[in-house]
């Protein structure tokens, strides 16, 4: 299982990262909680899951964490689901 530091290092090295994420909306704050299993990262977002608000908040949060523009965070699948596949690019 990879650690968060290994994910950040992989992104710095390759400039691209695909993540499987379980999103927990309506949380107190935006935060990376940890891993659910070997492949799924659990992230809390403060936004509600209506009209794309949670997705927008997730993209903004990940962009800030990885130091990329929001446009470089793409939801590949799961836009209407709590389990998502996300691509980050430099």
N, C-alpha and C positions, 0 to 999 in steps of 0.2 A: 504494500500500500504506500502510495506517495504521501509526503507531508506537504503542508502549504508552502514551506520554503522550497521544496523540490519543484512544485508547480511554478512558482515565481521564477526560479532558476531556469527551468525549461523554456518558459516564455521569453526570458531575456536572451537565451541562446538561439532559439529558433525563430522568434518573432511571430509565432502563431501557436495557439493553444485551443483545444476543444475540450470543453468541460460538460459533464453531466451534473445538473444542479437540481436540488429539491428546494423550492422556494416556500417559505413560511410567511405569508402576508399578514398585515395588520399587527406587526410586532411593535415593541416600544421603540426600537432603533434598528438601523441597518447594521448587520454584523455577519461575519462568517462564523458559523457555529462549530463546524468540524465536518467529519465524514460520516455518512450513514453506512456505507460499505466501502469496498476498495475503489469504487469508481464514482461514487455520488457525493458531491459536496453539498452540505446543508447551509443555506443562507437565509437569514431573516431580513425582511424589508418592512418598513413602516407603512407603506402605501397599501390601499385596499385593492383587491383583485377585480376591479371594475373599470371598463373602458380603457384597458391597457395601462392603467396607473402603476400597477405592481411591476409590469414588464419594463416600463420606462424608468422606474426607480431602480430596478435591478441593473439595467444597462448603465445608468449613471453611477451607481455604486461600484460596479465592476470596472468601469472606465477609470474611476478615481483610484481604486486599489492597484490596478495594473499600469496606471500612468499613460493611458491612451485616450484619444478622442472618443466620445460616445458613439460616433458613426462606425468605429472599429469594433464594436461589440454587436454581434449578430445572433439572433435567436434562430437556430437552424430548425428546431422542432419543439413542439410543446407550448406554443404561444398562448393557448387557452387551457393549459394544464399546469399543475404545480411541479411536474417533472419536466425539465427542459434540457435541450442540448444547445450549448452556447459556443460560439467561436469568437476568439479574441485575436486581433492582428495589430501589429505595430503600424 
